[in-house]
Amino acid sequence: MSSPLTRLIARLLLVPILLLGLGMLIKGYSETGGGFSGGLIAALGVMLQYAVFGRAAVEQQLPAVTGTALACASLGLLLMLLVTFVPLLWGAPPLSHVPPPDAHVTHLGTLELHTALLFELGIFLLVFGFVIAVLHQVAGGEMP
Amino acid sequence: MPVAPLLLVLLAVPLLLWLGRWRPAITPWLAALTAAGALLLLLAAVGSEPVRWAWATTLDLYLAFHLDGIASLYGAVAAGVGLLIVVYAAGYMPHHLHEQQRALAEQVPFYAWLLLFLAAMLGLVTADDLLLLFVFFDLTAICSYFLIGYDRAYSAQARTAALMALLVTGVTSVAMLAGILLLYAEYGTLAISELASRVQAGVRLDTALALIALAALAKSAQVPLHFWLPRAMAAPTPVSAYLHSAAMVAAGVFVLHRLHPLLELSETVRLGLFVVALLSILIGGLLAIAADELKRILAYSTVAQYGYVTLLLALGGAQGAAAAAYYVLVHALCKSALFMTAGAVTQVTGRKRLSELGGLARPLPGLALVSGIAAAGLAGLPLTAGFFKDELLFKLATEQGLWLQVIAVLAAASTLIYTVRFWVGLFLGPPKRRAEPLPGLLLAPIAALALLTLAGGIIVDPAVKWADHAGSELHHQAAELHAGYKLALTPENLMALAAYALGALLLAARALQPLLARGLRRLDVVGADRAYRLLLHTLNALSHRLHGLEVRDLRDRLAGVFIPAGLLIAAGLIWGPQGERYGVIGFGDATPHLVVALAAVMLVSLLSVRQRRHLGLILTMTGVGLGLAVVFALLGAPDVALVAVLVETTLTLLFIATLALLPEESLRRERRRASILHGGWWRTLAGFAAGGLVFVVAWATLSEPGAELVPERFRQLSESAHAKNIVAAILADFRGLDTLGEATVLFVALLATISLLRTVRRRS
């Protein structure tokens, strides 16, 4: 299914696709993008590796990704739950973002430090973990 | 600080788990130290200021703790008996694990769960907020699952017993939640202390209290939800001695104690409690007399004894509450001692049944003595604290009338019968089995409990005053509990004597015993245990039947959903308000690109109908999706277009991957079947009808005037919400809770997929 050229390109494309996914996540609040799209793009990058190299090879080469997919999804959900329910501790309604509306937002370059970004990160991790876990399982792997 | 004992135990658990990894042998002593510390902190903190932390004021949630008299009584029982149980387990568990050929290190989680259970009990008794009470109540059920099912990997009996206990207590605790929420909806507060002043008698209060009482009675193993307790005897003996004599069954009655001021206002619920109590006393007593297995005798005895407690609570008033508290205290001491005796005897002789044991007084004189004192305490003989628990019961029964006096005497007689049978059957008579020497660690806790029972019988005042204080504090009026030896012919003394005489008489009538035993075994057959199993069996059969009806293949399942849905939507369209639908706009703004894109999508859809091969079908459907993404982009929805493209790509890849895994033979078979079914005019007609319906629905919905797709409010607010992308703002901010809900569904689907695929793989 794969020729040396395909394998080379697939290997080269992995990191840029992952970075593209992260970029989509970060710029999602001001431009098109967001956590869901970013997560899917990142997952597609890993899916490309599965399609070109096969499950066994990917398990060997990217153990950090294939072994922690379920944990990734759980972490994503946990992050979303925290962002939603931690404001209750200081008497605010659920899902009250910090900084509040019309307040000043700290910028790190173009990165805004806003809890909505944490929420989107949670979605990113959840979608990424979901796709990789299902793909790995269907391809015959074992999820820990 | 009322929270101090709870915090101590909670902090000790991870420490115990961590230290246990290196030196398993010290875990019992650490657990014992923790229990002792908790007991001391509890006794030191009695009467301290209640604590109330608001942690989610918008939802009216508080962490409220209050250590009053009744809390200190139950808490001291839980912590004190817990301490002795840990010492006992230090001697019992090594032998138990050795018998099952398990490593000694496996006892570490045992002590951890035991401490966690103690923490749950401490939290339960000090909680001043109804929801907090409920949380700790359920926590005790969860801990009991792991404790009862400690051997669940090795014994099917332990598995079923643990599951049964969890189901019965867990499901009924939902009723408790419903009752609590009813009270909240009616009176607007969850704080127990405030509720007492706000409630008024009525049907709402009755219903709420009935629901809560249901959960409490199931937990305390009262009839008809008593059947889980004898089954739970499959647990290791320290667990039975702790949970099923002093702690878990006490939790149910504690809830009734806590809400006793509210029970005062509800005649109906108290009547119900009365009936349940009488049934439990009767059935528990009879079954205890007839049972043969040591722990089962004690389990049925617990059912009967807690029937007495429920009876005292049902009689109501500060005196009833105080007497019930004293009963719980004394019962815990005596019953856990007897359970520990049963475990010790089983360990040194290897036998569990009364009929196989006898004459153990000679090899085990110490055990015979201390367990004799405990048995005397349970039976209510003088010089033990048990005498006064019965005396208080008799006194309150006298106030109610002759019929209750008769019942009380009969009940006390039955207690005497099965207790004497237990002790005499074990220790007197001809020796039947050889007994190994008894380890000191097993004897010491029983001796301590026997000493306490004896002390309570001689120095009566401290315990009675404690119970009196507890009852008075609950009702804010004096309970006036008095107990003492009166060498006069008071009604209580007469009743006690009558009970002893009756019991002795029936014991002597040996011939009656086997007849009674046989009759009662028949009673158990139609009992609630059978009903529970029948219920589970019926539910399983029903689900099998539904599964058979619903599922033939994927097509039938989809049809089963889509056809009714389509019909309902059509009905809604025809009979719903018509409004100004079905408008037609001119092409105007719509660019030629849009028309071309839409035409392309239509063309590809038509192509997909003609596909025979699976791969072609998948690719044409992807084409439809991508074409629609272009349409979205042209209509000014870039986020939706992006998501559509990504989802199409991912799903196509997943589809093709799955296709590659399917065997070629079955794919060929499906292709042949599809080509055979392709003909048939009525399928074409159905296709056109479905397509037509979707067309009409889309037209009607989208041409509805005034339908605002993105509310103006969102547009205005998104700027101040720091979002230039409205879609992102809607997903993460304005409608963030919807996103959270969908994320939860996604996660659950992930877990289900993984476990299904894992099971299928394991089976093949």
Interface residues (C-beta under 8 A of the other chain):
Chain A: G28 Y29 S30 E31 T32 G33 G34 G35 F36 S37 L40 I41 A43 L44 M47 Y50 A51 L70 A73 S74 G76 L77 M80 L81 T84 L88 L89 G91 A92 P93 P94 L95 H97 P99 P101 D102 V105 E112 H114 A116 F119 E120 G122 I123 L126 V127 G129 F130 V131 A133 V134 L135 Q137 V138 A139 G140 E142 M143
Chain B: A54 W55 A56 T57 T58 L59 L61 P638 D639 L642 V643 L646 V647 T649 T650 L653 L654 A657 T658 L661 L717 S720 A721 H722 A723 K724 N725 V727 A728 A729 L731 A732 D733 G736 L737 T739 L740 A743 T744 L746 F747 L750 T753 I754 L757 R758 R761
